[in-house]
Amino acid sequence: MLRPGRQPAQRHDGAQVQVAAMKFPLTGNRLKWPHVVATVALSALGVLCTCEAWVDIWRIAWQDPESSQILLVPVVAAWLVWVRRARLVHYQPLPSFLGPLVIAMGWAAWWFGCQYGRQSPFHGGAVLVLIGCVVTVLGRRIFADLLPAFAVLVFLVPVPGLIRQQIAIPLQTATAQVTEAVFHLVGVPVDRAGNQLIYNGLPVAIAEACNGLRMVFALVLVSYAFAFGSPLRSYVRMLILAASPLSAILCNVLRIVPTVLIFGYADREFAMKFHDASGWVMLAVAFLLLMGIIEILRWAMVPVTRYTLARD
């Protein structure tokens, strides 16, 4: 006998349970350790098959100071995955045939670069093989969910020397010209001959290590990690990425001005140590300049984040 206001108890037979599971498929097929192990195993196999390219990438990053920003890429990629880890809690792995297609494209590029001595296809193909291995196990949706982490892997491909020289040489000339203008503005007598600044009778060459290109690549990576690791609006992210090269070049000029003065009065060894140490300091200063842009936007009440908090 039922009391007033009570509903009869409902029975849940096997068919009803199956219908509920079909409505909520994520509860029965979430990302689990076997998926992670399979992803790591297949990725390791992909790296092993293209190991010549990965060894060459490591050699370039470790031995060439102008490509040392490559060492930051795994850290940035891991950070971008970490801040998006909540998306993986209910992720449903669906193996995709897009993965083998990406692997095939990467393998073809790697083979072409290996056979014909083309550096970019050789390295880029190895990166594509790695991405394809991940997509094969976890599905193509993982690429969309973790797109910033996948996109930053482009920086694993070293910039070819010819392209880098085409950027570096005009940048060296521009840096020397701007530095000369700064000295003249503050009343310091400095002469310039090409890419050389002559102060106190001593020539200081604006070489590849002084052109700021190394700082530009490093700052772009750090700015990318900040922009896509924070809930910023899309236009703010683009503003940070666009301003990061300009900020790096400006701070590089600020570094060269005291460096030239030290070369003019101190011994060369001390001046070189100051030049190297100030590069890291100016990298931090350049990043703080970008943070200052965000604070100015907030002060002007321009929406910066996707979720605007109420203020008193």
C-alpha positions in Angstrom: 0.0 0.0 0.0 1.4 3.4 -1.0 1.4 6.5 1.1 0.0 9.7 -0.4 2.7 11.7 -2.3 5.0 8.7 -2.7 5.9 7.3 -6.1 6.2 3.6 -6.7 9.8 2.3 -6.6 11.2 1.9 -10.1 13.1 -1.2 -11.1 16.3 -0.9 -13.1 16.8 -3.9 -15.2 19.7 -4.6 -17.5 18.2 -2.8 -20.5 17.7 0.4 -18.5 21.3 0.3 -17.3 22.5 -0.2 -20.9 20.5 2.8 -22.0 22.0 5.0 -19.2 25.5 3.9 -20.3 24.7 4.9 -23.9 23.6 8.3 -22.7 26.7 8.8 -20.7 29.5 7.0 -22.5 32.3 8.9 -20.8 31.6 7.1 -17.5 32.6 3.8 -19.0 35.4 4.7 -21.3 37.6 7.4 -19.8 41.3 7.9 -20.2 43.0 5.2 -18.2 46.5 4.0 -17.5 46.4 1.4 -20.4 45.8 4.3 -22.8 48.7 6.3 -21.3 51.0 3.3 -21.5 50.0 2.6 -25.1 50.6 6.2 -26.0 54.0 6.3 -24.4 55.0 3.0 -26.0 53.9 4.0 -29.5 55.5 7.4 -29.1 58.8 5.8 -28.0 58.7 3.6 -31.0 58.1 6.6 -33.3 61.1 8.4 -31.8 63.2 5.3 -32.0 62.4 4.9 -35.8 63.4 8.5 -36.4 66.2 8.6 -33.8 68.7 10.2 -36.2 66.6 13.3 -36.4 66.1 13.5 -32.6 69.8 13.1 -31.9 70.6 15.8 -34.4 68.0 18.2 -32.8 69.5 17.5 -29.4 73.0 18.1 -30.7 72.1 21.4 -32.3 70.2 22.6 -29.2 73.1 21.7 -26.9 76.0 22.9 -28.9 74.6 25.9 -30.8 73.8 28.8 -28.5 71.6 30.4 -31.2 69.3 27.3 -31.0 69.4 26.8 -27.3 65.7 27.8 -27.0 64.8 24.3 -28.2 65.7 23.1 -24.7 62.7 25.1 -23.4 60.2 23.5 -25.7 59.5 20.2 -23.8 59.1 22.3 -20.6 56.6 24.7 -22.2 54.7 21.8 -23.8 54.5 19.9 -20.5 53.2 23.1 -18.8 50.5 23.6 -21.4 49.3 20.1 -20.9 49.4 20.4 -17.2 47.2 23.5 -17.1 44.7 21.7 -19.4 44.7 18.5 -17.3 41.0 19.0 -16.3 40.1 18.3 -20.0 41.6 14.8 -19.7 39.6 13.7 -16.7 36.5 12.9 -18.8 38.3 12.4 -22.1 37.1 9.5 -24.2 40.0 7.9 -26.2 38.8 7.0 -29.7 41.6 5.6 -31.8 41.7 7.5 -35.1 43.0 6.6 -38.6 44.1 10.2 -38.9 47.1 9.2 -36.7 48.6 6.7 -39.1 48.1 9.3 -41.9 50.1 11.9 -40.0 52.7 9.2 -39.2 53.0 8.4 -42.9 53.3 12.1 -43.8 56.0 12.6 -41.2 57.9 9.5 -42.3 57.8 10.7 -45.9 59.2 14.1 -44.9 61.8 12.5 -42.6 62.9 10.2 -45.4 63.1 13.0 -48.0 65.2 15.1 -45.6 67.4 12.2 -44.8 68.0 11.2 -48.4 68.5 14.7 -49.9 70.1 16.5 -47.0 67.1 18.9 -46.2 67.3 19.9 -42.6 63.8 21.2 -42.0 61.9 18.1 -43.5 64.3 15.8 -41.7 63.6 17.4 -38.2 59.9 18.4 -38.9 59.1 14.9 -40.2 60.3 13.4 -36.9 58.0 15.8 -34.9 55.1 14.8 -37.1 55.7 11.1 -36.5 55.6 11.8 -32.8 52.3 13.7 -33.0 50.8 11.0 -35.2 51.6 8.4 -32.6 49.7 10.3 -29.9 46.7 10.9 -32.2 46.7 7.2 -33.2 46.0 6.0 -29.7 44.1 8.9 -28.2 42.1 10.1 -31.2 42.0 13.3 -33.1 40.1 15.2 -30.5 43.2 15.2 -28.3 44.8 17.5 -30.9 42.0 20.0 -30.5 41.9 19.8 -26.7 45.7 20.3 -26.4 46.3 22.4 -29.5 48.6 24.9 -27.9 50.8 22.1 -26.5 51.0 20.5 -30.0 51.6 23.8 -31.7 54.6 24.7 -29.6 56.4 21.5 -30.9 57.1 23.5 -34.1 59.9 25.2 -32.1 61.6 21.8 -31.9 62.6 22.2 -35.5 65.9 24.2 -35.7 65.9 27.3 -37.9 68.1 26.5 -40.9 71.4 28.5 -40.9 70.6 30.2 -44.2 67.2 31.5 -43.0 68.7 32.6 -39.7 71.5 34.5 -41.4 68.9 36.3 -43.6 67.2 37.5 -40.4 70.3 38.0 -38.3 72.4 40.2 -40.6 69.7 42.9 -41.0 69.0 42.7 -37.3 72.7 43.2 -36.5 72.8 46.3 -38.7 69.6 47.7 -37.2 70.8 47.0 -33.6 74.1 48.9 -34.3 72.2 51.9 -35.8 69.7 52.1 -32.9 72.5 51.8 -30.3 74.5 54.5 -32.0 71.4 56.8 -32.0 70.9 56.1 -28.2 74.5 57.1 -27.5 74.2 60.3 -29.5 70.9 61.1 -27.8 72.6 61.0 -24.3 75.7 62.8 -25.6 78.2 59.9 -25.7 80.7 60.1 -28.6 80.5 56.9 -30.5 81.4 56.1 -34.1 79.9 53.3 -36.2 81.5 51.4 -39.1 79.1 48.9 -40.5 78.2 46.6 -37.5 81.0 47.9 -35.3 80.6 50.6 -32.7 83.9 52.4 -31.8 84.0 53.8 -28.3 87.1 55.1 -26.5 89.2 54.0 -29.5 88.1 50.3 -29.1 85.8 48.6 -31.7 82.9 46.5 -30.4 81.4 44.3 -33.1 77.6 43.7 -33.0 78.0 40.0 -33.8 75.4 37.2 -34.0 75.5 36.8 -30.2 74.5 40.5 -29.8 71.8 40.8 -32.4 69.0 39.8 -30.1 67.7 36.9 -32.2 68.5 34.4 -29.4 66.5 36.5 -27.0 63.6 36.9 -29.4 63.1 33.1 -29.8 63.4 32.5 -26.0 61.0 35.4 -25.2 58.5 34.2 -27.8 58.5 30.8 -26.1 58.1 32.1 -22.6 55.4 34.5 -23.8 53.6 31.7 -25.6 53.6 29.6 -22.4 52.2 32.6 -20.4 49.6 33.5 -23.0 48.2 30.0 -23.5 48.7 29.0 -19.9 46.4 31.7 -18.6 42.7 32.3 -19.3 43.3 35.3 -21.5 41.1 36.6 -24.3 42.3 35.7 -27.8 43.2 39.3 -28.7 45.3 39.7 -25.6 47.2 36.5 -26.5 47.9 37.8 -30.0 49.0 41.1 -28.5 51.5 39.4 -26.2 52.9 37.2 -29.0 53.2 40.2 -31.4 54.8 42.4 -28.8 57.4 39.9 -27.5 59.9 40.3 -30.4 59.7 44.1 -30.2 60.2 43.8 -26.4 63.2 41.5 -26.8 64.9 43.8 -29.4 64.3 46.9 -27.2 65.8 45.2 -24.2 68.7 43.9 -26.3 69.6 47.5 -27.2 69.4 48.4 -23.5 71.9 45.6 -22.8 74.3 46.6 -25.6 74.6 50.3 -24.4 76.3 49.5 -21.0 78.2 46.6 -22.7 79.9 49.0 -25.1 80.8 51.3 -22.2 82.3 48.4 -20.2 84.3 47.2 -23.3 85.7 50.8 -23.5 87.0 50.9 -19.9 87.3 47.4 -18.5 89.1 44.3 -19.6 87.6 42.1 -22.3 87.0 39.1 -20.0 84.8 41.1 -17.6 82.9 42.7 -20.5 82.1 39.3 -22.0 80.8 38.0 -18.6 78.6 41.1 -18.3 77.4 40.6 -21.8 76.4 37.0 -21.2 74.8 37.6 -17.7 72.9 40.7 -18.8 71.2 38.6 -21.6 69.4 36.5 -19.0 68.5 39.6 -17.0 67.1 41.4 -20.0 65.1 38.4 -20.9 63.3 38.7 -17.5 63.0 42.5 -18.1 61.4 42.0 -21.5 58.9 39.6 -20.0 58.0 42.1 -17.3 57.4 44.7 -20.0 54.8 42.4 -21.5 53.2 41.9 -18.1 53.1 45.7 -17.8 51.0 45.8 -21.0 48.5 43.6 -19.4 48.4 45.7 -16.2 47.8 48.8 -18.3 44.9 47.1 -20.1 43.4 46.2 -16.7 43.9 49.7 -15.4 42.1 51.0 -18.5 39.2 48.6 -17.7 39.8 46.7 -20.9 38.7 43.0 -20.6 41.8 40.9 -20.4 40.7 37.5 -19.1 37.8 35.4 -20.3 36.2 35.7 -16.8 36.1 39.2 -15.5 35.8 39.4 -11.7 33.7 42.0 -9.9 35.7 44.8 -8.3 34.9 46.8 -5.3 
